[in-house]
Amino acid sequence: MIRKTLFRILPFLLLTILFVAGLTITLCLYGKGEQHLLLNTFHAPLLDRLMRVMSAVAEYGVYVLAVVFLFRKAGYSAVLAAGSLLSTVVAQVVKHSVNALRPLSWFAQNMPEVELTLVEGVQVHSYLSFPSGHTTAAFALAMALVYVVETSDRLKEKPQARAAWQCALFLLAALCGYSRIYLSQHFALDVLTGCLIGTLSSLFVCWLADRLGLTKQSWWQWRICFSKVQR
């Protein structure tokens, strides 16, 4: 069952592994501060707007889609909500236990000669940096949507379309994660850890849904149609 589940979502998992590996390698090569400056060097007005939008997607996207999927399948909303809740609890427990400095405060203490490039209109925080909650939410959402794609009747016989959707969902999550570095809200290590927590949390929820046979339960197919709940 585990192998079958992993095989179905292989494109998303491979891209996530490459994402984590890339951030890990640059962290080992350059160190925490230098890595942040390397990834945060280039700024442009268009990118400023894009990264603010991507950060907002990570913050509100799961709530919007959880409601939207109630009009299709209650089971999909349940997976989104459960994955998001589990990943949020794990991330917040770690975040408040570690209470690491965010880039603005960290550079002020450790590399005061460096002046970070900040985006106008963005309130930059100082504490609770590790891990990135937005990245956690983004990858938890992406992993849950990958599950939705893989269990969709419309895409059941279209492996190439499913793989394309998985790649697109990874790209969206990765951009949400990078937006946190771009806005100097988090270090790459925070994003890396958030990626792992979000992906593994939703992956566990999706595997559990399959393992317990929840997709075969009648309530899984419930949906809202105007003001009525139909089976």
N, C-alpha and C positions, 0 to 999 in steps of 0.2 A: 504493500500500500504506500509506504514512504517513497520507495523508488519510483513508483508510478506517478505520484504527485510531483516529485522533483523533476522527472523527465518532462512532464507537461509544461513546466514553467522554466525550462532550461535557458531560453534566450534572456529572460529577465535576470535569472540568477547569475549567469555568466557575466553580463554587463555590470551587475552589482559587485561581483567579485573583482572585476577589473577596476571599478571605481574605488573600492576600498584599497586595493593593492597600490594604485597610483598615489593615493593620499598617504598611505603608509610609507612608500618608498621616498617620496619627497620630504616627508617628516624626518625620516632617518638621515637623509642627505643634508638637509638644511637646518633642522631644528625648528622649534615651535614659532619663534618670532620671525626668522628669516623666511620660513615657509608662508606665513601669513602675508608678508610683504610681497613675496613672489606672486601669490595668487590674487593679491589685491592691488597690483600695480596699475593696471589699465582701467581708466574711468572715462566715460563719455555720457553726455546728456541722455541719449537714447537708452543706453544701458542702465543709467540711473532709474529711469522710469520702468524699464522692463524688470529690473531686479526688485523694485518695490512691489510690482504686481505679483511676481513669482513668490515673494515672501508672504503676501496676503493669501495666495492660493493655498499655501501650506497651512495657513492658520484657519481658513474658513471652508476649504474645499470639502472636507469630510462631512461636515454638517449639511451642506447643500446636497451632496450626492446621496447621503443617507435618507433624506426626505424624498429626493427624486426617485430613488429605487423602490420606495413604497408603492409607486404607481406601476411597478413592473413585477417585482418579487420581494416579499417581505424577508426572505432568506438572505438576499443580497444586502439589504439594509442591516440585517443582524450581523453579518460578517464584517461589514464596514465599521459598525458601532463597536463590536467586540474587539476587533483588532486595534481600533483607535484607543479604546479604553485601556486595554492591557498595556499597549506601548506607552501610553501617557503615564500610567501609574508607575511603570518601571523607570521611565525617564525622570519623572519628578522625584522619585525616591533617591535615585543616584544624584540628581542635580542638587537637592537640598542636603544630601550627605556630604558631598564634596565641596560645594559652594566655591567653585573656582572663579577667578577673576576673568572678566571679559577683556577683549583686546584693548579697549580704550584705557582701562585701569591697569592692565598688565604692562602695556608699553610705558605708561606714565611711571611705573615703579622700576621696571627692568631696563628699558631703553628710552629714557626721557628725551633723547636727542631726536627721536623719530616722531614726525607729525603725521598721523593717519589721515588719509583722504576720506572724508565723510560725505554722505549724501544729504543734501539740504532737505529738511522736513522730516527726517527720520530721527526719532529719539533713541539714542544709543545708550544701552544699559551698561552697568558696571560689574554686576555679580551674577552668580548662578549660570555660569557659562557652559559647564560640562554636564550632560551632553546637550546638543541642540534640540530643543523641543519641536521647532518647526520642521527640521529635517526628519526627526522621528515620525511626526505626523505625516509628512509627505511620502515617506517610504512605506509606512503602514497603509496609507491610502492606496498607493500604487500597487502594492502586493495584493491587497484585497480586490482591486479592479482587475488585476491579472487573473485572479481566481474567477471573477465574474466572466471575463472573456473566455476562459478555458471551459466553463460550464454552459456557455451560451449555445442554444440549439441552432441559432443562425450561423455560427462559425464552426460548428462541429466538424464539418467536412472541408474546412478551409484552413489547413495548417499554416500556409504562408500568411494569410490575413491575421491569424492569431499571433504569429511571431512578430509581425509588423506592429500590432497593437502593444505587445509586450515591450518592444524597443521604444515605442513612443511614450509609454507610461514610465519607463526607466528614465528617459530623457527629461520628462517633466519633473520627476522626483529629484534628479540630479541637479537640475537648474534651480529648484527650490532650495536645495542644500547649498549650492554655490552662492545663491543670493545672500545667505547669512554671512558668508565670508566677505563677499563684495561690500555689504553694508557695514562690515566690521562689528557685527553682533556676536560672531563666534569665530573660534579658530577651526582649522581643518580637522583637528582631532575631535572636536565637539561634533562636527558634521559626520565624520567617519563613524563615531560611536552611535549617533542618532540613526544613521543609515542601518546599522546592524540591529539595533533595538527595534526599529520600526518594521524592518523586513522579517526578522525572526518572530516577532509577536504576531503579525498577521499570518505568517506562514503556519505558525502553530495553530491559530484559530481555524484556518482553512483546512489543515490536515485533520483537526479534531472534528470538524463538520463532516468530512468524508468518513472518518473512522466511526463516528456514531450514527452514520446514516441519516443525518439531519436533512439532506437534500431530498430524501424520499418521504419525509413527513408532509402531511397535508398543509400545515401552516406555512411551510417554505414557499408554497406557490401563491399564497394570499397576496392580493394587491388592492390598492385603493383605486376605484374608478368613480370619479366625481365624488359623490358623498356616500357611496356604498362600498362595502368591502366584499369582494367577490373571491370565489375559489376557482 
